[in-house]
Amino acid sequence: MTSWKLFVDGPLSGALNMSIDDRLLQEAEGSSDPITMVRLYQWERPTVSLGRNQKPEAAVDLEFCRNQGIDIVHRPTGGRAVLHEDELTYAIVSNDTSLFGEGVYANYKRIAEALAGGLNRVGAAAALVPETRHATRMPDGLDPPCFLSPSRYELTIAGRKVAGSAQRRLRRSFLQHGSIPLTCDRDKLARVTRMADPSPLYQEMAGLNEFLSMPVTASALVEALVSSFQSCFEIEFRL
């Protein structure tokens, strides 16, 4: 049976989390053997991650973040601003096209199915979004936050986005990572991203525990995701 590496990290700084994800991508890119690594982790303090090409001044309220003690980091992947707080974050790095296929959407779909299986295991009826739904452009050329609109094969429950993902591809390998909020502070996210009205966030996004009668912990979600990945990909994990 194929084996993958598994990393489960407790809360770390945003800069360290992004550095580790990037290091794993470089390891896969440089490996002559098929390799797949899954990392599940958390954040030690509220942090906004920006897509690798985003300009902070166009994406977030820098003064508000500074006053509230919210860190700002750039991801190795693209996409828009994500506020990481009470959540579990996943990262998958691989150079194994036999398991994931060649294209971006093939990767997204295979990974999304495993993520959905993990959410289903904790009682959340997650569904894959069939097509990207673009967010309305914000005034003054500001970038809307990631969770304001779901992309193809991201996950929703009752029509609201519960997992946001981004991917970067190198010549031989890819990194996909994403945020699965357990709870979400939409008002804080609106302030961070300078949205005058937070109501669209209440309509478009949600934390996982909003759909569960008994709140799930990050550690329980780790177990569910590990089990789902093993089942979906018919692999075993090694630490």
N, C-alpha and C positions, 0 to 999 in steps of 0.2 A: 504494500500500500504506500502511496506517495505521502511523504511527510513535509509539513510546513513548519517554519519557526513561529513561535508565539511569544509576544512580549506584552505583559500587563504591567502598566506603570501607574503609580499613584499620582497625586497632583504635583505637577512641575510647572516651572515658569513658561510663559508663552514662547520666549526665545529658545529655550532648551527643547521644548516640544517640537518646534519647527525644525530645529537643527537636527534632531534625531531622525525625523521623517526624511529629511534631505539626505542624511548620511546613509540611511537604508536604501534609498533610491540609487545612490552612487555605488553601493555595494552590489546591488542587483545588476546594474549596468556593467560593472566590471567583472562579473562572474561568468566563467565559461560554461558552467553547469546550470541547468534549470533551477531556479530558486524562487520561493514565494514566502513572504513574511507578513504576518498580521500583527498589528500593534493596537492595543486598546488602552486609552489613557484619559487623564483628567488634567485640570488646570488649577494652580494654587491660588490664583486671584482672578477677578474678572479681567478678561482680555479680549480686545478686538483683533481679529486676524483679517488682513486685507489680501486681495489677490496680488500676485507678484508684480503686476504692472499698474496697480492702482496708486493714485496720488492721495496721500492721507488727507490733504486739505479739501479734496473733492469728495471724500468718502465719509469723513467723521468730523465731529465737533471737537477739535483738539483741546480747547480750553476746558470743555465739560469733562472730557476723559481725564485730563490732568487733575482737575479739582476733585474728581470722584475716585482717583486712584486706579483708573482703568488703563492697563497696559495696551500698547498698540504694536503689533508685529506684522510682518509680511509673510505670507505662505509661499512655499516653493511652487504651488499651483496657482491657477487663475481664479476667476470668480470675483464676487463682491464681498462686502463687509459682513462678518459674522461675529456676534457677541457670544463668547464662550464663558459660561458660568456654571450653572448646575446641570451638567451634561456628562455624557460619555462620548468620547471621540474615537473614531476608528481610523486606521491607516492600513492600506494593503499595497504591498510592493511586490512586483513580479517581473520576470523575464520569460515566463512560461506561456507561450502562445497556445500550446495544446490544451490548456485549461481555460483560458480567457478569450481566445480569438485574437484577431489582428486589429480590429478597429476600436475606436473610443466607445461607441454605443454597445458593441458586443461586450466589452469590459463592464460598462455601467450596468447592463442588464443582468449579467451573471452575478455581479456583486450585490445588486439590489435585491435579487431573489433570495440570496443568503441573508441579507439584512432583514428583509421582510419576514423570513422564517424565524429569525431570532425575536423580532417584535411579536410575532404571533405566539411564540412560546410563552411570553409573559402576559398574554391575553389581549394584545392590541391588534386590531384588524387592519394591518397596513396594506396599502395597494400601490402598485407602480404607476407613475404618471405616464400616459401613452405619448404625449407630445409636450414640448416646452410651452409654457404660458409666460409671455414676457410682461414684466412690470411696466407700468406707466412711468415715463421719464419724470423725474422730480424737477422742481423749479430751479433756476439758476445753474443748470448743468450738473447738479449734485448726483452722485451715484446712489441708486436705491439699494437697500440691504439685500443680502442673499435670500433671506427667508420670505421676502415679499412675493416671490414667484417660484413655482417649481419648474425644474428642467426635466427633460425626458428621462424616465426611469428613476427619478427621485421618488421618495416615499411620502404618501399622504394618508391621513386617517380622516374620514368624513369630509374629504375635500380640503383639509388643511395640512400644510407641509410639516412633517415631523422629523425629517432628516435632510440636511443639505450637504452636497458633495462637490468636490472639484478634483480634476485629474491633470497630471502632467506626464507627457510622454517624451522619452528620450529615444535614441536610435534603437535600442534593444529592450527597453524596460519601461515600466510605468509606475507612477505613484497615484493612488486615489485615496483621499482621506475625506472625512466628513463629520459633521456635528449631529448628535442625537440628543436634543435637550430633554431632560427629565421634567423640568419646569422652565418657564421663560418669563422674563420681565419685559413685556412689550413696551411699556412706557419708558423704561431705561433705554431700550434699543432705539426707540423713536428719538430720544434726546441725543443719543450717541451719533445717530445718522442724520440729525437735523430735520427730522420729519415733523412738520407742524401739527399733524393730526395722526395719532397712533391707531386710529380705528381700522385702517386697512390691515395692520398687523394682526389685530384680533380676528379678522376674517380669513386671513391667509395662512397663519402659522399657529402651532400649538406645541406644548410640552407633552411628552409621552404620558405622564401621570394624569393628565386631564381626562384620559379615556379609560383609566383603570380604577376599579373599586378599591383596590389596595395598592398604594404607591409601590413602584418597583425601585430598588436600590441600584446603584451603579454596579455593585458586585454581582447582583442577581442578573442584571442585563449582560454582564460579561459572560456568565455561565451560559445564558441562553444563546448568545451570538456564537460562542465557541462551538456549542452543540450543533447549531444550524450550519455553520461553515463546514464542519466535519461531515454532516449528512449531505449537504448540497454538492460538495466537491469530492466526496468519498475519499477523504484524506485523514491523516492523524497529525496532531500537533506535537511538537517537541519544544521544550523550553531552551 
